[in-house]
Amino acid sequence: MHEDHKQAKSLANSQTKPTSVPLPFTLTGEVIQGKQLGTRLGFPTANIRYDAHRSAWPAEGVYAGIACVQDELFLCILNQGKHPTSPEGVPTVEAHLLDYPGGPLYGEIITLEYLHYLRPEQTFPSLEALTEQLSRDKQSARQWAAAYPSLPDQLIRKERS
């Protein structure tokens, strides 16, 4: 695992909501195809299977975290759960990698580190309202990361233009 990733693990906060397992929580899996909703909304995600039979998971919701894929680290916002605004399909874990330059990740192995609980899952009245919330989540993740000077620099850089 990337050396900076080990440093970042020590930065997990105490959550504002209790979870069934403490943070940081690490999950590794193969990127699979999702519903493509995130891509349509401008927030493409890397999806991995949500194993409901696993003995312990953090609470369902939205988190700031770190994604490690192709030996690179990315700050991410990740959602674990049922996606109540667009509930078709099975529950998943999906991560939007901030500053990811783009390109398909299907079949790649990704490691997600849940570091900071942002909010519970919620139902939005429209996809536009969901998109607005995702923008706020992205900003919250960046603000959280900026508060930790020991995070690797590449994780806290400003959004690309």
Biotite code that builds the C-alpha atoms (Angstrom):
import biotite.structure as struc

atoms = struc.array([
    struc.Atom([0.000, 0.000, 0.000], chain_id="A", res_id=1, res_name="MET", atom_name="CA", element="C"),
    struc.Atom([1.128, 3.541, -0.709], chain_id="A", res_id=2, res_name="HIS", atom_name="CA", element="C"),
    struc.Atom([3.208, 5.049, 2.137], chain_id="A", res_id=3, res_name="GLU", atom_name="CA", element="C"),
    struc.Atom([1.118, 8.263, 2.336], chain_id="A", res_id=4, res_name="ASP", atom_name="CA", element="C"),
    struc.Atom([-1.963, 6.080, 2.716], chain_id="A", res_id=5, res_name="HIS", atom_name="CA", element="C"),
    struc.Atom([-0.587, 4.716, 5.989], chain_id="A", res_id=6, res_name="LYS", atom_name="CA", element="C"),
    struc.Atom([-0.102, 8.282, 7.266], chain_id="A", res_id=7, res_name="GLN", atom_name="CA", element="C"),
    struc.Atom([-3.657, 9.236, 6.387], chain_id="A", res_id=8, res_name="ALA", atom_name="CA", element="C"),
    struc.Atom([-5.117, 6.265, 8.269], chain_id="A", res_id=9, res_name="LYS", atom_name="CA", element="C"),
    struc.Atom([-4.177, 7.919, 11.534], chain_id="A", res_id=10, res_name="SER", atom_name="CA", element="C"),
    struc.Atom([-6.358, 10.923, 10.696], chain_id="A", res_id=11, res_name="LEU", atom_name="CA", element="C"),
    struc.Atom([-9.747, 9.248, 10.966], chain_id="A", res_id=12, res_name="ALA", atom_name="CA", element="C"),
    struc.Atom([-12.016, 11.251, 13.189], chain_id="A", res_id=13, res_name="ASN", atom_name="CA", element="C"),
    struc.Atom([-14.521, 10.246, 15.763], chain_id="A", res_id=14, res_name="SER", atom_name="CA", element="C"),
    struc.Atom([-17.782, 10.191, 13.894], chain_id="A", res_id=15, res_name="GLN", atom_name="CA", element="C"),
    struc.Atom([-20.698, 12.506, 14.531], chain_id="A", res_id=16, res_name="THR", atom_name="CA", element="C"),
    struc.Atom([-22.916, 9.415, 14.273], chain_id="A", res_id=17, res_name="LYS", atom_name="CA", element="C"),
    struc.Atom([-22.114, 6.028, 15.781], chain_id="A", res_id=18, res_name="PRO", atom_name="CA", element="C"),
    struc.Atom([-21.204, 3.263, 13.382], chain_id="A", res_id=19, res_name="THR", atom_name="CA", element="C"),
    struc.Atom([-21.065, -0.473, 13.890], chain_id="A", res_id=20, res_name="SER", atom_name="CA", element="C"),
    struc.Atom([-17.300, -0.355, 13.359], chain_id="A", res_id=21, res_name="VAL", atom_name="CA", element="C"),
    struc.Atom([-14.805, 2.385, 14.178], chain_id="A", res_id=22, res_name="PRO", atom_name="CA", element="C"),
    struc.Atom([-13.182, 4.525, 11.528], chain_id="A", res_id=23, res_name="LEU", atom_name="CA", element="C"),
    struc.Atom([-10.957, 4.201, 9.642], chain_id="A", res_id=24, res_name="PRO", atom_name="CA", element="C"),
    struc.Atom([-12.643, 1.335, 7.850], chain_id="A", res_id=25, res_name="PHE", atom_name="CA", element="C"),
    struc.Atom([-10.932, -0.252, 4.841], chain_id="A", res_id=26, res_name="THR", atom_name="CA", element="C"),
    struc.Atom([-12.630, -2.023, 1.971], chain_id="A", res_id=27, res_name="LEU", atom_name="CA", element="C"),
    struc.Atom([-10.955, -3.485, -1.108], chain_id="A", res_id=28, res_name="THR", atom_name="CA", element="C"),
    struc.Atom([-12.739, -4.785, -4.169], chain_id="A", res_id=29, res_name="GLY", atom_name="CA", element="C"),
    struc.Atom([-12.987, -4.874, -7.923], chain_id="A", res_id=30, res_name="GLU", atom_name="CA", element="C"),
    struc.Atom([-14.596, -1.897, -9.653], chain_id="A", res_id=31, res_name="VAL", atom_name="CA", element="C"),
    struc.Atom([-17.864, -2.999, -11.241], chain_id="A", res_id=32, res_name="ILE", atom_name="CA", element="C"),
    struc.Atom([-20.350, -1.235, -13.466], chain_id="A", res_id=33, res_name="GLN", atom_name="CA", element="C"),
    struc.Atom([-23.094, 0.633, -11.659], chain_id="A", res_id=34, res_name="GLY", atom_name="CA", element="C"),
    struc.Atom([-26.221, 2.440, -12.831], chain_id="A", res_id=35, res_name="LYS", atom_name="CA", element="C"),
    struc.Atom([-24.168, 5.255, -14.440], chain_id="A", res_id=36, res_name="GLN", atom_name="CA", element="C"),
    struc.Atom([-26.243, 7.819, -12.524], chain_id="A", res_id=37, res_name="LEU", atom_name="CA", element="C"),
    struc.Atom([-23.168, 9.469, -11.018], chain_id="A", res_id=38, res_name="GLY", atom_name="CA", element="C"),
    struc.Atom([-21.670, 9.921, -14.464], chain_id="A", res_id=39, res_name="THR", atom_name="CA", element="C"),
    struc.Atom([-24.900, 11.482, -15.752], chain_id="A", res_id=40, res_name="ARG", atom_name="CA", element="C"),
    struc.Atom([-24.881, 13.888, -12.790], chain_id="A", res_id=41, res_name="LEU", atom_name="CA", element="C"),
    struc.Atom([-21.222, 14.884, -13.268], chain_id="A", res_id=42, res_name="GLY", atom_name="CA", element="C"),
    struc.Atom([-19.989, 12.752, -10.363], chain_id="A", res_id=43, res_name="PHE", atom_name="CA", element="C"),
    struc.Atom([-18.673, 9.511, -11.881], chain_id="A", res_id=44, res_name="PRO", atom_name="CA", element="C"),
    struc.Atom([-18.121, 6.787, -9.318], chain_id="A", res_id=45, res_name="THR", atom_name="CA", element="C"),
    struc.Atom([-16.130, 3.622, -8.856], chain_id="A", res_id=46, res_name="ALA", atom_name="CA", element="C"),
    struc.Atom([-18.555, 0.988, -7.566], chain_id="A", res_id=47, res_name="ASN", atom_name="CA", element="C"),
    struc.Atom([-17.704, -2.114, -5.595], chain_id="A", res_id=48, res_name="ILE", atom_name="CA", element="C"),
    struc.Atom([-19.956, -4.832, -4.256], chain_id="A", res_id=49, res_name="ARG", atom_name="CA", element="C"),
    struc.Atom([-21.673, -4.278, -0.942], chain_id="A", res_id=50, res_name="TYR", atom_name="CA", element="C"),
    struc.Atom([-21.522, -7.565, 0.901], chain_id="A", res_id=51, res_name="ASP", atom_name="CA", element="C"),
    struc.Atom([-24.537, -7.429, 3.217], chain_id="A", res_id=52, res_name="ALA", atom_name="CA", element="C"),
    struc.Atom([-23.364, -10.671, 4.851], chain_id="A", res_id=53, res_name="HIS", atom_name="CA", element="C"),
    struc.Atom([-20.129, -9.097, 6.095], chain_id="A", res_id=54, res_name="ARG", atom_name="CA", element="C"),
    struc.Atom([-20.171, -9.094, 9.881], chain_id="A", res_id=55, res_name="SER", atom_name="CA", element="C"),
    struc.Atom([-19.556, -5.378, 10.433], chain_id="A", res_id=56, res_name="ALA", atom_name="CA", element="C"),
    struc.Atom([-19.940, -2.231, 8.355], chain_id="A", res_id=57, res_name="TRP", atom_name="CA", element="C"),
    struc.Atom([-19.877, 1.473, 9.126], chain_id="A", res_id=58, res_name="PRO", atom_name="CA", element="C"),
    struc.Atom([-23.310, 3.116, 9.194], chain_id="A", res_id=59, res_name="ALA", atom_name="CA", element="C"),
    struc.Atom([-24.867, 3.641, 5.786], chain_id="A", res_id=60, res_name="GLU", atom_name="CA", element="C"),
    struc.Atom([-24.222, 7.145, 4.560], chain_id="A", res_id=61, res_name="GLY", atom_name="CA", element="C"),
    struc.Atom([-21.752, 9.480, 2.923], chain_id="A", res_id=62, res_name="VAL", atom_name="CA", element="C"),
    struc.Atom([-18.101, 9.657, 3.968], chain_id="A", res_id=63, res_name="TYR", atom_name="CA", element="C"),
    struc.Atom([-14.923, 11.521, 3.108], chain_id="A", res_id=64, res_name="ALA", atom_name="CA", element="C"),
    struc.Atom([-12.145, 9.078, 2.487], chain_id="A", res_id=65, res_name="GLY", atom_name="CA", element="C"),
    struc.Atom([-9.177, 8.021, 0.463], chain_id="A", res_id=66, res_name="ILE", atom_name="CA", element="C"),
    struc.Atom([-9.239, 5.811, -2.599], chain_id="A", res_id=67, res_name="ALA", atom_name="CA", element="C"),
    struc.Atom([-6.147, 3.939, -3.717], chain_id="A", res_id=68, res_name="CYS", atom_name="CA", element="C"),
    struc.Atom([-6.271, 2.750, -7.318], chain_id="A", res_id=69, res_name="VAL", atom_name="CA", element="C"),
    struc.Atom([-3.456, 2.011, -9.740], chain_id="A", res_id=70, res_name="GLN", atom_name="CA", element="C"),
    struc.Atom([-0.978, 2.905, -6.936], chain_id="A", res_id=71, res_name="ASP", atom_name="CA", element="C"),
    struc.Atom([-2.343, 6.452, -6.690], chain_id="A", res_id=72, res_name="GLU", atom_name="CA", element="C"),
    struc.Atom([-4.259, 8.094, -3.859], chain_id="A", res_id=73, res_name="LEU", atom_name="CA", element="C"),
    struc.Atom([-7.316, 10.283, -4.314], chain_id="A", res_id=74, res_name="PHE", atom_name="CA", element="C"),
    struc.Atom([-9.477, 12.096, -1.834], chain_id="A", res_id=75, res_name="LEU", atom_name="CA", element="C"),
    struc.Atom([-13.001, 10.819, -2.347], chain_id="A", res_id=76, res_name="CYS", atom_name="CA", element="C"),
    struc.Atom([-16.572, 11.101, -1.253], chain_id="A", res_id=77, res_name="ILE", atom_name="CA", element="C"),
    struc.Atom([-18.131, 7.696, -0.914], chain_id="A", res_id=78, res_name="LEU", atom_name="CA", element="C"),
    struc.Atom([-21.618, 6.440, -0.379], chain_id="A", res_id=79, res_name="ASN", atom_name="CA", element="C"),
    struc.Atom([-22.511, 3.150, 1.191], chain_id="A", res_id=80, res_name="GLN", atom_name="CA", element="C"),
    struc.Atom([-26.096, 2.055, 1.061], chain_id="A", res_id=81, res_name="GLY", atom_name="CA", element="C"),
    struc.Atom([-29.334, 1.842, -0.861], chain_id="A", res_id=82, res_name="LYS", atom_name="CA", element="C"),
    struc.Atom([-29.378, 5.137, -2.803], chain_id="A", res_id=83, res_name="HIS", atom_name="CA", element="C"),
    struc.Atom([-32.915, 6.165, -1.796], chain_id="A", res_id=84, res_name="PRO", atom_name="CA", element="C"),
    struc.Atom([-33.302, 8.859, -4.484], chain_id="A", res_id=85, res_name="THR", atom_name="CA", element="C"),
    struc.Atom([-32.650, 6.281, -7.224], chain_id="A", res_id=86, res_name="SER", atom_name="CA", element="C"),
    struc.Atom([-33.193, 2.934, -5.473], chain_id="A", res_id=87, res_name="PRO", atom_name="CA", element="C"),
    struc.Atom([-33.110, 0.592, -8.472], chain_id="A", res_id=88, res_name="GLU", atom_name="CA", element="C"),
    struc.Atom([-30.604, -2.200, -8.104], chain_id="A", res_id=89, res_name="GLY", atom_name="CA", element="C"),
    struc.Atom([-28.796, -3.578, -5.104], chain_id="A", res_id=90, res_name="VAL", atom_name="CA", element="C"),
    struc.Atom([-27.069, -1.587, -2.355], chain_id="A", res_id=91, res_name="PRO", atom_name="CA", element="C"),
    struc.Atom([-23.507, -0.637, -3.264], chain_id="A", res_id=92, res_name="THR", atom_name="CA", element="C"),
    struc.Atom([-20.419, 1.179, -2.130], chain_id="A", res_id=93, res_name="VAL", atom_name="CA", element="C"),
    struc.Atom([-19.446, 3.862, -4.610], chain_id="A", res_id=94, res_name="GLU", atom_name="CA", element="C"),
    struc.Atom([-16.698, 6.455, -4.525], chain_id="A", res_id=95, res_name="ALA", atom_name="CA", element="C"),
    struc.Atom([-16.314, 9.678, -6.477], chain_id="A", res_id=96, res_name="HIS", atom_name="CA", element="C"),
    struc.Atom([-12.558, 10.261, -6.743], chain_id="A", res_id=97, res_name="LEU", atom_name="CA", element="C"),
    struc.Atom([-11.770, 13.955, -6.504], chain_id="A", res_id=98, res_name="LEU", atom_name="CA", element="C"),
    struc.Atom([-9.126, 15.092, -8.994], chain_id="A", res_id=99, res_name="ASP", atom_name="CA", element="C"),
    struc.Atom([-9.172, 11.750, -10.835], chain_id="A", res_id=100, res_name="TYR", atom_name="CA", element="C"),
    struc.Atom([-8.047, 12.545, -14.386], chain_id="A", res_id=101, res_name="PRO", atom_name="CA", element="C"),
    struc.Atom([-10.682, 10.267, -15.905], chain_id="A", res_id=102, res_name="GLY", atom_name="CA", element="C"),
    struc.Atom([-10.761, 6.991, -17.706], chain_id="A", res_id=103, res_name="GLY", atom_name="CA", element="C"),
    struc.Atom([-12.443, 3.664, -17.049], chain_id="A", res_id=104, res_name="PRO", atom_name="CA", element="C"),
    struc.Atom([-11.693, 1.766, -13.865], chain_id="A", res_id=105, res_name="LEU", atom_name="CA", element="C"),
    struc.Atom([-13.802, -1.350, -14.496], chain_id="A", res_id=106, res_name="TYR", atom_name="CA", element="C"),
    struc.Atom([-11.908, -4.432, -13.397], chain_id="A", res_id=107, res_name="GLY", atom_name="CA", element="C"),
    struc.Atom([-9.328, -2.446, -11.394], chain_id="A", res_id=108, res_name="GLU", atom_name="CA", element="C"),
    struc.Atom([-8.804, -3.244, -7.730], chain_id="A", res_id=109, res_name="ILE", atom_name="CA", element="C"),
    struc.Atom([-9.609, -0.267, -5.510], chain_id="A", res_id=110, res_name="ILE", atom_name="CA", element="C"),
    struc.Atom([-9.085, 0.216, -1.792], chain_id="A", res_id=111, res_name="THR", atom_name="CA", element="C"),
    struc.Atom([-11.375, 2.644, -0.007], chain_id="A", res_id=112, res_name="LEU", atom_name="CA", element="C"),
    struc.Atom([-10.568, 4.072, 3.386], chain_id="A", res_id=113, res_name="GLU", atom_name="CA", element="C"),
    struc.Atom([-13.580, 5.569, 5.181], chain_id="A", res_id=114, res_name="TYR", atom_name="CA", element="C"),
    struc.Atom([-12.138, 8.414, 7.266], chain_id="A", res_id=115, res_name="LEU", atom_name="CA", element="C"),
    struc.Atom([-14.867, 10.939, 8.112], chain_id="A", res_id=116, res_name="HIS", atom_name="CA", element="C"),
    struc.Atom([-18.640, 10.541, 8.315], chain_id="A", res_id=117, res_name="TYR", atom_name="CA", element="C"),
    struc.Atom([-20.313, 13.408, 6.430], chain_id="A", res_id=118, res_name="LEU", atom_name="CA", element="C"),
    struc.Atom([-24.033, 12.634, 6.580], chain_id="A", res_id=119, res_name="ARG", atom_name="CA", element="C"),
    struc.Atom([-26.673, 9.894, 6.454], chain_id="A", res_id=120, res_name="PRO", atom_name="CA", element="C"),
    struc.Atom([-28.234, 8.745, 3.208], chain_id="A", res_id=121, res_name="GLU", atom_name="CA", element="C"),
    struc.Atom([-31.328, 10.729, 2.358], chain_id="A", res_id=122, res_name="GLN", atom_name="CA", element="C"),
    struc.Atom([-34.020, 10.935, -0.277], chain_id="A", res_id=123, res_name="THR", atom_name="CA", element="C"),
    struc.Atom([-33.912, 14.044, -2.460], chain_id="A", res_id=124, res_name="PHE", atom_name="CA", element="C"),
    struc.Atom([-36.946, 15.492, -4.250], chain_id="A", res_id=125, res_name="PRO", atom_name="CA", element="C"),
    struc.Atom([-35.085, 15.580, -7.577], chain_id="A", res_id=126, res_name="SER", atom_name="CA", element="C"),
    struc.Atom([-31.820, 14.621, -9.245], chain_id="A", res_id=127, res_name="LEU", atom_name="CA", element="C"),
    struc.Atom([-30.971, 18.336, -9.331], chain_id="A", res_id=128, res_name="GLU", atom_name="CA", element="C"),
    struc.Atom([-31.255, 18.498, -5.536], chain_id="A", res_id=129, res_name="ALA", atom_name="CA", element="C"),
    struc.Atom([-29.060, 15.391, -5.274], chain_id="A", res_id=130, res_name="LEU", atom_name="CA", element="C"),
    struc.Atom([-26.449, 17.005, -7.551], chain_id="A", res_id=131, res_name="THR", atom_name="CA", element="C"),
    struc.Atom([-26.430, 20.148, -5.393], chain_id="A", res_id=132, res_name="GLU", atom_name="CA", element="C"),
    struc.Atom([-25.894, 18.020, -2.275], chain_id="A", res_id=133, res_name="GLN", atom_name="CA", element="C"),
    struc.Atom([-23.054, 16.083, -3.936], chain_id="A", res_id=134, res_name="LEU", atom_name="CA", element="C"),
    struc.Atom([-21.354, 19.416, -4.653], chain_id="A", res_id=135, res_name="SER", atom_name="CA", element="C"),
    struc.Atom([-21.693, 20.332, -0.981], chain_id="A", res_id=136, res_name="ARG", atom_name="CA", element="C"),
    struc.Atom([-20.366, 16.888, 0.031], chain_id="A", res_id=137, res_name="ASP", atom_name="CA", element="C"),
    struc.Atom([-17.353, 17.400, -2.222], chain_id="A", res_id=138, res_name="LYS", atom_name="CA", element="C"),
    struc.Atom([-16.700, 20.801, -0.653], chain_id="A", res_id=139, res_name="GLN", atom_name="CA", element="C"),
    struc.Atom([-17.101, 19.329, 2.856], chain_id="A", res_id=140, res_name="SER", atom_name="CA", element="C"),
    struc.Atom([-14.592, 16.580, 2.061], chain_id="A", res_id=141, res_name="ALA", atom_name="CA", element="C"),
    struc.Atom([-12.062, 19.137, 0.804], chain_id="A", res_id=142, res_name="ARG", atom_name="CA", element="C"),
    struc.Atom([-12.566, 21.314, 3.883], chain_id="A", res_id=143, res_name="GLN", atom_name="CA", element="C"),
    struc.Atom([-12.142, 18.319, 6.156], chain_id="A", res_id=144, res_name="TRP", atom_name="CA", element="C"),
    struc.Atom([-8.952, 17.251, 4.333], chain_id="A", res_id=145, res_name="ALA", atom_name="CA", element="C"),
    struc.Atom([-7.525, 20.783, 4.431], chain_id="A", res_id=146, res_name="ALA", atom_name="CA", element="C"),
    struc.Atom([-7.849, 20.771, 8.230], chain_id="A", res_id=147, res_name="ALA", atom_name="CA", element="C"),
    struc.Atom([-5.266, 17.979, 8.428], chain_id="A", res_id=148, res_name="TYR", atom_name="CA", element="C"),
    struc.Atom([-1.824, 19.282, 7.396], chain_id="A", res_id=149, res_name="PRO", atom_name="CA", element="C"),
    struc.Atom([-0.319, 15.799, 7.601], chain_id="A", res_id=150, res_name="SER", atom_name="CA", element="C"),
    struc.Atom([-2.506, 14.514, 4.754], chain_id="A", res_id=151, res_name="LEU", atom_name="CA", element="C"),
    struc.Atom([-0.467, 14.002, 1.595], chain_id="A", res_id=152, res_name="PRO", atom_name="CA", element="C"),
    struc.Atom([-0.461, 17.183, -0.520], chain_id="A", res_id=153, res_name="ASP", atom_name="CA", element="C"),
    struc.Atom([-1.957, 15.455, -3.534], chain_id="A", res_id=154, res_name="GLN", atom_name="CA", element="C"),
    struc.Atom([-5.133, 14.781, -1.540], chain_id="A", res_id=155, res_name="LEU", atom_name="CA", element="C"),
    struc.Atom([-5.890, 18.384, -0.642], chain_id="A", res_id=156, res_name="ILE", atom_name="CA", element="C"),
    struc.Atom([-5.147, 20.236, -3.852], chain_id="A", res_id=157, res_name="ARG", atom_name="CA", element="C"),
    struc.Atom([-7.763, 22.525, -5.283], chain_id="A", res_id=158, res_name="LYS", atom_name="CA", element="C"),
    struc.Atom([-10.303, 21.285, -7.771], chain_id="A", res_id=159, res_name="GLU", atom_name="CA", element="C"),
    struc.Atom([-9.000, 21.259, -11.306], chain_id="A", res_id=160, res_name="ARG", atom_name="CA", element="C"),
    struc.Atom([-10.429, 23.763, -13.744], chain_id="A", res_id=161, res_name="SER", atom_name="CA", element="C"),
])
